[in-house]
Amino acid sequence: MTLPQILFYALADGGFHSGEALAKSAGVTRSAVWKAISQLRDLGLSIEAQTNRGYRLAQSCEPLSAEQIRCSLNKEIRSIAEVEVAWEQVSTNATLLESRAPEVGHFAVLFAENQSGGRGRRGRAWRTALGGSLSFSIATRFEPLPRDLPALTLAIGVCVRRALQDLGAVNLELKWPNDLVVRDGEVLVKTGGILVELRAEAGGPAHVVVGIGLNLVLDQAARAVIAATGNVAGDLRSQGIDAAARNSIAAAVVQSCIRGLLRFGREGFSPFIEEWREFDALRGRGVRISDLDGEREGVARGIDAMGALQVETSAGRRVSIVGGDVSVRSQRT
């Protein structure tokens, strides 16, 4: 266990811990503690320091525990899912894609406290804050390959949103194809994202990995860093989630997603489509599409049975969008 990891667990209770006490318990110098505290801050952990009192987290957080997450799953899901928590990963999706696929009907779940190379759609970086987010992936195998596999991202969005709503989240909506958002006037504020990747051979089984990132707590500094990339991000704490209960949140989302993956494998996208449409954040909004065909504008008219976005152009023609970037324009029709 690295020194930053040791200190993270020590500070997680939210109380003050002197540099001397931390150094003694870890068997290192106070200078080493100071350097490790700086490393934790660089990872997004907000740590206060007070003379004669020591260090403490600006807000207590619950370190992730594979055992606690597993114990919070129901018996059925626990019997078919292996859960692992890593201190650091470049990308949980990449790790599971490079690993052997689980058997059909079984699942591998990998969480990372610190994910240094998390990815969103189209190769974008997904930024995480240590202790204030959840970054994890779920791997499984589909055999045969579901006909409407491109809609899996949308189905998982329904499952994640459903779990968070059951935990008390309010006002969560789904932005095509892979974002969880809340409205702030005309702005859609992103609180989470989904990335589905697969490795498959023609006519053979598919090794599918579902990556999920959720913002539980975002301080102003983190929001500013994200805003500098041209995106607007928010957190689930502001929507009613008890952000300190990270293991319970993790278990609820994992359980909902595994149930959804099992059902998707049997029935495809049809059981999820009406719920997705109910919480469609783009429907009726003016949108700008950027894809291989260039940029187009129109009005979002929902999704079809395969999960493709339907856009009505200014010429009154309806087109199906299966990929690309979608941004919201101000007008609504």
RABELMO-V237167 format. One record per residue. RES is the residue in one small letter. PSI is psi as a letter, one per 30 degrees, with the letter a starting at -180 (999 if undefined). OMEGA is omega in whole degrees, 0 to 359 (999 if undefined). Layout:
BEGIN
res: {RES & RES}
psi: {PSI & PSI}
omega: {OMEGA & OMEGA}
END
This chain:
BEGIN
res: {m & t & l & p & q & i & l & f & y & a & l & a & d & g & g & f & h & s & g & e & a & l & a & k & s & a & g & v & t & r & s & a & v & w & k & a & i & s & q & l & r & d & l & g & l & s & i & e & a & q & t & n & r & g & y & r & l & a & q & s & c & e & p & l & s & a & e & q & i & r & c & s & l & n & k & e & i & r & s & i & a & e & v & e & v & a & w & e & q & v & s & t & n & a & t & l & l & e & s & r & a & p & e & v & g & h & f & a & v & l & f & a & e & n & q & s & g & g & r & g & r & r & g & r & a & w & r & t & a & l & g & g & s & l & s & f & s & i & a & t & r & f & e & p & l & p & r & d & l & p & a & l & t & l & a & i & g & v & c & v & r & r & a & l & q & d & l & g & a & v & n & l & e & l & k & w & p & n & d & l & v & v & r & d & g & e & v & l & v & k & t & g & g & i & l & v & e & l & r & a & e & a & g & g & p & a & h & v & v & v & g & i & g & l & n & l & v & l & d & q & a & a & r & a & v & i & a & a & t & g & n & v & a & g & d & l & r & s & q & g & i & d & a & a & a & r & n & s & i & a & a & a & v & v & q & s & c & i & r & g & l & l & r & f & g & r & e & g & f & s & p & f & i & e & e & w & r & e & f & d & a & l & r & g & r & g & v & r & i & s & d & l & d & g & e & r & e & g & v & a & r & g & i & d & a & m & g & a & l & q & v & e & t & s & a & g & r & r & v & s & i & v & g & g & d & v & s & v & r & s & q & r & t}
psi: {k & l & e & e & e & e & e & e & e & e & f & f & f & f & l & k & k & l & e & e & e & e & e & e & e & f & h & l & l & e & e & e & e & e & e & e & e & e & e & e & e & f & g & g & k & j & k & l & k & k & k & g & e & b & k & l & k & f & k & l & l & j & k & k & k & e & e & e & e & e & f & f & l & l & e & e & e & e & f & g & k & k & k & k & k & k & e & k & k & e & k & e & e & e & e & e & e & f & l & k & k & l & l & k & g & l & k & k & k & k & l & k & e & j & j & f & h & k & k & a & l & h & g & l & k & j & k & l & k & k & f & g & l & k & j & l & l & k & k & a & k & k & j & l & k & k & e & h & e & f & g & e & e & e & e & e & e & e & e & e & e & e & e & e & e & f & f & f & k & l & g & k & l & k & k & k & f & g & k & k & l & l & k & i & b & f & k & j & k & k & f & l & l & k & j & k & l & l & j & l & k & k & f & a & l & k & j & k & k & j & k & k & k & k & j & e & k & j & l & e & e & e & e & e & e & e & e & f & f & g & l & j & k & a & l & f & e & f & g & g & k & j & f & f & i & e & e & e & e & e & e & e & e & e & e & e & e & e & e & e & e & e & e & e & e & e & f & a & f & e & f & f & e & e & e & e & e & e & g & j & f & f & k & g & k & k & l & k & k & j & a & f & g & a & k & l & l & a & k & k & h & a & l & a & f & g & g & k & k & k & k & j & l & f & g & g & k & k & l & k & k & f & l & a & k & k & l & k & l & e & l & k & 999}
omega: {181 & 179 & 176 & 179 & 178 & 181 & 177 & 179 & 181 & 184 & 189 & 181 & 177 & 180 & 177 & 176 & 182 & 176 & 179 & 181 & 179 & 180 & 182 & 183 & 181 & 180 & 181 & 178 & 177 & 177 & 178 & 177 & 180 & 180 & 180 & 176 & 178 & 178 & 178 & 177 & 178 & 179 & 176 & 180 & 181 & 185 & 177 & 175 & 179 & 179 & 179 & 178 & 177 & 185 & 169 & 176 & 176 & 175 & 180 & 178 & 183 & 176 & 180 & 180 & 179 & 181 & 179 & 179 & 180 & 182 & 179 & 176 & 177 & 189 & 182 & 182 & 180 & 183 & 183 & 183 & 172 & 184 & 179 & 174 & 177 & 176 & 184 & 174 & 169 & 179 & 178 & 177 & 182 & 180 & 182 & 176 & 181 & 180 & 177 & 180 & 174 & 174 & 178 & 180 & 177 & 190 & 171 & 182 & 182 & 175 & 173 & 174 & 182 & 180 & 188 & 183 & 179 & 185 & 170 & 178 & 175 & 174 & 180 & 177 & 172 & 185 & 178 & 177 & 182 & 179 & 183 & 182 & 170 & 176 & 183 & 179 & 177 & 179 & 175 & 179 & 174 & 175 & 4 & 179 & 179 & 183 & 183 & 179 & 179 & 180 & 183 & 179 & 180 & 179 & 178 & 176 & 177 & 182 & 180 & 181 & 181 & 180 & 181 & 176 & 179 & 179 & 176 & 181 & 179 & 171 & 179 & 177 & 183 & 178 & 182 & 357 & 195 & 183 & 166 & 187 & 168 & 181 & 170 & 189 & 178 & 183 & 173 & 184 & 185 & 177 & 180 & 180 & 183 & 176 & 178 & 177 & 180 & 174 & 186 & 173 & 181 & 178 & 183 & 179 & 180 & 172 & 186 & 177 & 180 & 177 & 182 & 175 & 181 & 174 & 177 & 179 & 175 & 176 & 184 & 180 & 180 & 178 & 181 & 178 & 180 & 180 & 180 & 177 & 180 & 181 & 178 & 183 & 175 & 181 & 183 & 175 & 181 & 178 & 174 & 180 & 174 & 189 & 180 & 184 & 189 & 182 & 177 & 177 & 181 & 182 & 182 & 181 & 179 & 182 & 179 & 182 & 179 & 175 & 180 & 179 & 177 & 181 & 178 & 179 & 180 & 193 & 181 & 188 & 189 & 180 & 186 & 194 & 183 & 178 & 177 & 180 & 181 & 185 & 179 & 183 & 184 & 188 & 180 & 181 & 171 & 182 & 173 & 181 & 175 & 181 & 183 & 179 & 181 & 180 & 177 & 177 & 179 & 180 & 180 & 182 & 177 & 182 & 176 & 185 & 179 & 177 & 179 & 179 & 178 & 182 & 176 & 182 & 180 & 179 & 179 & 180 & 180 & 180 & 178 & 180 & 181 & 179 & 180 & 180 & 178 & 175 & 184 & 170 & 189 & 187 & 178 & 181 & 999}
END
